[in-house]
């Protein structure tokens, strides 16, 4: 290098360093603010090409944003799938769940049904237990496992009746012929009189052969309502067929009445096989806690294994949380009905979102408040002060007259006594206005007339009853917004304003 060139470089050294430092700072500022684009078409002529390190950093940033977006979508999909699985488990009496403490009853029922479908024996049995004890779930589990057997596949006819729907024997018989698809066998004869329908059905069942006939299963839900049908004709004939017919027939009744056998007539009781399966919620709180975990846990076949593992671990920790155990103990001591537990868990699962993908103790606490909320007390929260005063007046009338019915005039007189004593806190409402408020309480079904009102009866003197007790009224007043102090004191007083 020449001496002249070396002198020139030394002379301009400070200037070049300043330019390079200025350019580096401008590039950093542009990159951090997102203004530096590596696309050649968008690159300014004054900016040189991006360095490889800058390209790598930009690519990583874009990739992380894309991954965050994808993970958010997957989480939302997981939450939707979780809620779908658990809702199906809670809302339907399907046979995919587990039976809790019913293994012995399950084996008895399954063996009884196998005798009918495999060996051609006719039977009758009653499944007795309180509501929510698992009668329908037990039957569904037994039928599911029964239909999976090779000897039974496609070889069982089912007839399901419900005492709430089939309110008399004629309707029940038409439903039987419809489910057995016998409507068109003999033309219009099936839709003739009850006697003709019954004779035709019995003849069809009695003509069968134990070896070749298809077994028929009659399931009578709300069995105690069929007992109240005239002469118990349907029950008599079904039990008689299960004893004497050649076609294998099994009658399964589901009821919550413990005294159901005492309601049967002698001729019906003599044809019943007296097989009874009792279901009682006899599990303790430790088993109840186990049921809670199993009902909330996700199955092994859940699509996202990692999320399912995370969810199940959270459920395990929830069961050990003291707040959750207190919530479950309150429900357990109130009722052992598993449907109540399902409703509580449903309310908690509905609060799960993408931002909060796991059930928390706060979710269960909030669900417990909604589950135990009094619907009538919630209605009181939305009433006007005048309507609240009328309810308090009815409360005092119940206290004074020991629950005897009252009429509007008595309530109005009681309200007038209060306004005369505390005129400064209440407006002077005219009688038609008070009557309108009273009619609104009647529409909300907080007040109920004892007898059906006639056309000539005066509305002021119709006898009524209050459908709220004192505890509900006082609890509602504690939560009522901006309730006057005098009104609360009037409600809390033990004696009427005489």
Secondary structure, 3 states (H helix, E strand, C coil): CCHHHHHHHHHCHHHHHHHHHHHHHHHHHHHHCCCCCCCCCCCCCCCCCCCHHHHHHHHHHHHHHHHHHHHHHHHHHHHHHHHHHHHHHHHCCCCCCCCCCCHHHHHHHHHHHHHHHCCCCCEEEEEEECCCCCHHHHHHHHHHHHHCCCCCCCCEEEEEEECCCCCCHHHHHHHHHHHCCCCCCCHHHHHCCHHHHHHHHHHHHHCCCCCCCCEEEEEEECHHHHHCCHHHHHHHHHHHHHHHCCCCEEEEEEECCCCHHHHCCHHHHHHCCCEEEEECCCCCHHHHHHHHHHHHCCCCCCCCHHHHHHHHHHHHHHHCCHHHHHHHHHHHHHCCCHHHHHHHHHHHHCCCCCCCCCCCHHHHHHHHHHHCCCHHHHHHHCCCHHHHHHHHHHHHHHHHCCCCCECHHHHHHHHHHHHHHCCCCCCCCCHHHHHHHHHHHHHCCCEEECCCCCCCCCHHHCCEEECCCHHHHHHHHHHCCCCCHHHHHHHHCCCCCC
